[in-house]
């Protein structure tokens, strides 16, 4: 009778291993979902930063009647003792890469803002640009 009591007190090694295996599977599925969520969140954040930077450039235009030559003009105070229009961190995308600014005559607005996207390389299909965001917005409006 004492032998039976000893066996019932704890879990067997197999039971513990099965529980650990189940927890590992659940953890790996959760980690994959979380990483996908982070990637989507960073892409959306890049779009928001590009839109905010567009508004900052339009504000610069309304104050100076010209568009900035480079984004550096937005982080450099116009006069000594004044604050800059934008903090330097506002020129970086969520992956800490600089957002590119290209003047483009003949389009509205006459500039484009481009993030290199998650891979950090220019000219790849994961780049996020103001012109791309505007095209997507137009598609949404048509639907």
C-alpha positions as a Markdown table, in Angstrom:
| # | Residue | x | y | z |
|---|---|---|---|---|
| 1 | Unk | 0.0 | 0.0 | 0.0 |
| 2 | Unk | 2.9 | 2.4 | 0.7 |
| 3 | Unk | 4.3 | 1.7 | -2.8 |
| 4 | Unk | 1.1 | 3.0 | -4.4 |
| 5 | Unk | 1.2 | 6.2 | -2.4 |
| 6 | Unk | 4.7 | 7.0 | -3.5 |
| 7 | Unk | 3.8 | 6.6 | -7.1 |
| 8 | Unk | 0.9 | 9.0 | -6.9 |
| 9 | Unk | 2.8 | 11.8 | -5.3 |
| 10 | Unk | 4.6 | 13.2 | -8.3 |
| 11 | Unk | 4.6 | 13.4 | -12.1 |
| 12 | Unk | 6.4 | 11.0 | -14.2 |
| 13 | Unk | 9.3 | 12.1 | -16.4 |
| 14 | Unk | 7.1 | 11.5 | -19.5 |
| 15 | Unk | 4.3 | 13.7 | -18.3 |
| 16 | Unk | 6.8 | 16.5 | -17.5 |
| 17 | Unk | 8.4 | 16.2 | -21.0 |
| 18 | Unk | 5.0 | 16.3 | -22.7 |
| 19 | Unk | 4.0 | 19.5 | -20.8 |
| 20 | Unk | 7.4 | 21.1 | -21.8 |
| 21 | Unk | 6.9 | 20.1 | -25.4 |
| 22 | Unk | 3.4 | 21.6 | -25.5 |
| 23 | Unk | 4.7 | 24.8 | -23.9 |
| 24 | Unk | 7.5 | 25.0 | -26.4 |
| 25 | Unk | 5.1 | 24.6 | -29.4 |
| 26 | Unk | 2.8 | 27.3 | -28.0 |
| 27 | Unk | 5.7 | 29.6 | -27.3 |
| 28 | Unk | 7.1 | 29.2 | -30.8 |
| 29 | Unk | 3.7 | 29.9 | -32.4 |
| 30 | Unk | 3.3 | 33.0 | -30.2 |
| 31 | Unk | 6.8 | 34.2 | -31.1 |
| 32 | Unk | 6.2 | 33.9 | -34.8 |
| 33 | Unk | 2.9 | 35.8 | -34.5 |
| 34 | Unk | 4.5 | 38.5 | -32.4 |
| 35 | Unk | 7.3 | 39.0 | -34.9 |
| 36 | Unk | 4.8 | 39.3 | -37.7 |
| 37 | Unk | 2.9 | 41.9 | -35.6 |
| 38 | Unk | 6.1 | 43.9 | -35.0 |
| 39 | Unk | 6.9 | 43.9 | -38.7 |
| 40 | Unk | 3.5 | 45.2 | -39.6 |
| 41 | Unk | 3.6 | 47.8 | -36.8 |
| 42 | Unk | 7.0 | 49.1 | -38.1 |
| 43 | Unk | 5.7 | 49.4 | -41.6 |
| 44 | Unk | 2.7 | 51.3 | -40.5 |
| 45 | Unk | 4.9 | 53.5 | -38.3 |
| 46 | Unk | 7.1 | 54.3 | -41.3 |
| 47 | Unk | 4.0 | 55.4 | -43.2 |
| 48 | Unk | 2.9 | 57.6 | -40.4 |
| 49 | Unk | 6.4 | 59.2 | -40.0 |
| 50 | Unk | 6.5 | 59.9 | -43.8 |
| 51 | Unk | 3.1 | 61.6 | -43.6 |
| 52 | Unk | 4.2 | 63.7 | -40.6 |
| 53 | Unk | 7.4 | 64.6 | -42.4 |
| 54 | Unk | 5.3 | 65.7 | -45.4 |
| 55 | Unk | 3.3 | 68.0 | -43.1 |
| 56 | Unk | 6.5 | 69.4 | -41.6 |
| 57 | Unk | 7.8 | 70.1 | -45.1 |
| 58 | Unk | 4.5 | 71.8 | -46.1 |
| 59 | Unk | 4.8 | 73.9 | -42.9 |
| 60 | Unk | 8.3 | 74.9 | -43.9 |
| 61 | Unk | 7.0 | 75.9 | -47.3 |
| 62 | Unk | 4.3 | 78.1 | -45.9 |
| 63 | Unk | 6.8 | 79.9 | -43.7 |
| 64 | Unk | 9.6 | 80.3 | -46.3 |
| 65 | Unk | 7.8 | 80.1 | -49.6 |
| 66 | Unk | 10.1 | 77.4 | -50.8 |
| 67 | Unk | 10.7 | 73.8 | -50.1 |
| 68 | Unk | 13.9 | 72.8 | -48.2 |
| 69 | Unk | 16.8 | 71.7 | -50.3 |
| 70 | Unk | 17.6 | 68.9 | -47.8 |
| 71 | Unk | 15.9 | 67.5 | -44.7 |
| 72 | Unk | 18.8 | 69.0 | -42.7 |
| 73 | Unk | 17.1 | 72.4 | -43.0 |
| 74 | Unk | 14.3 | 71.0 | -40.9 |
| 75 | Unk | 16.6 | 70.1 | -38.0 |
| 76 | Unk | 18.8 | 73.2 | -38.1 |
| 77 | Unk | 17.4 | 76.3 | -36.3 |
| 78 | Unk | 16.7 | 79.1 | -38.7 |
| 79 | Unk | 17.9 | 81.7 | -36.2 |
| 80 | Unk | 20.2 | 81.4 | -33.2 |
| 81 | Unk | 18.3 | 80.9 | -30.0 |
| 82 | Unk | 15.3 | 79.4 | -31.8 |
| 83 | Unk | 14.4 | 75.7 | -31.9 |
| 84 | Unk | 14.5 | 73.7 | -35.1 |
| 85 | Unk | 11.3 | 72.6 | -36.8 |
| 86 | Unk | 12.0 | 69.0 | -36.2 |
| 87 | Unk | 14.2 | 66.8 | -34.0 |
| 88 | Unk | 16.9 | 64.8 | -35.8 |
| 89 | Unk | 15.1 | 61.5 | -34.8 |
| 90 | Unk | 12.2 | 62.6 | -37.0 |
| 91 | Unk | 14.4 | 62.0 | -40.0 |
| 92 | Unk | 14.8 | 58.3 | -39.2 |
| 93 | Unk | 12.5 | 55.4 | -40.1 |
| 94 | Unk | 11.5 | 52.8 | -37.5 |
| 95 | Unk | 14.6 | 50.7 | -38.5 |
| 96 | Unk | 16.9 | 53.7 | -37.7 |
| 97 | Unk | 17.7 | 54.4 | -41.4 |
| 98 | Unk | 17.5 | 57.9 | -42.7 |
| 99 | Unk | 14.4 | 58.8 | -44.7 |
| 100 | Unk | 15.4 | 60.1 | -48.2 |
| 101 | Unk | 14.1 | 63.3 | -49.5 |
| 102 | Unk | 13.9 | 63.9 | -53.3 |
| 103 | Unk | 12.7 | 67.0 | -55.0 |
| 104 | Unk | 10.6 | 66.1 | -58.0 |
| 105 | Unk | 9.3 | 68.9 | -60.2 |
| 106 | Unk | 6.0 | 68.4 | -61.9 |
| 107 | Unk | 4.3 | 66.2 | -59.3 |
| 108 | Unk | 2.1 | 67.2 | -56.4 |
| 109 | Unk | 3.7 | 67.6 | -53.8 |
| 110 | Unk | 6.9 | 68.4 | -55.6 |
| 111 | Unk | 9.0 | 66.0 | -53.5 |
| 112 | Unk | 9.0 | 62.4 | -52.4 |
| 113 | Unk | 10.0 | 60.9 | -49.1 |
| 114 | Unk | 11.3 | 57.3 | -49.1 |
| 115 | Unk | 12.1 | 54.8 | -46.3 |
| 116 | Unk | 14.4 | 51.9 | -47.3 |
| 117 | Unk | 12.0 | 49.6 | -45.4 |
| 118 | Unk | 12.8 | 46.6 | -43.2 |
| 119 | Unk | 15.9 | 45.5 | -45.3 |
| 120 | Unk | 17.5 | 48.9 | -45.1 |
| 121 | Unk | 18.5 | 48.8 | -48.8 |
| 122 | Unk | 17.5 | 51.5 | -51.3 |
| 123 | Unk | 15.5 | 50.5 | -54.4 |
| 124 | Unk | 14.0 | 47.2 | -53.2 |
| 125 | Unk | 10.4 | 46.3 | -53.3 |
| 126 | Unk | 9.9 | 46.8 | -49.5 |
| 127 | Unk | 10.7 | 50.5 | -49.7 |
| 128 | Unk | 7.9 | 52.8 | -48.4 |
| 129 | Unk | 7.5 | 56.1 | -50.1 |
| 130 | Unk | 5.1 | 59.1 | -50.0 |
| 131 | Unk | 4.1 | 58.5 | -53.6 |
| 132 | Unk | 3.3 | 54.9 | -52.8 |
| 133 | Unk | 1.2 | 55.9 | -49.8 |
| 134 | Unk | -0.7 | 58.4 | -51.9 |
| 135 | Unk | -1.4 | 55.8 | -54.6 |
| 136 | Unk | -2.7 | 53.4 | -51.9 |
| 137 | Unk | -4.9 | 56.2 | -50.5 |
| 138 | Unk | -6.4 | 56.8 | -54.0 |
| 139 | Unk | -7.1 | 53.1 | -54.4 |
| 140 | Unk | -8.9 | 53.0 | -51.0 |
| 141 | Unk | -10.9 | 56.1 | -52.0 |
| 142 | Unk | -12.1 | 54.3 | -55.2 |
| 143 | Unk | -13.3 | 51.2 | -53.3 |
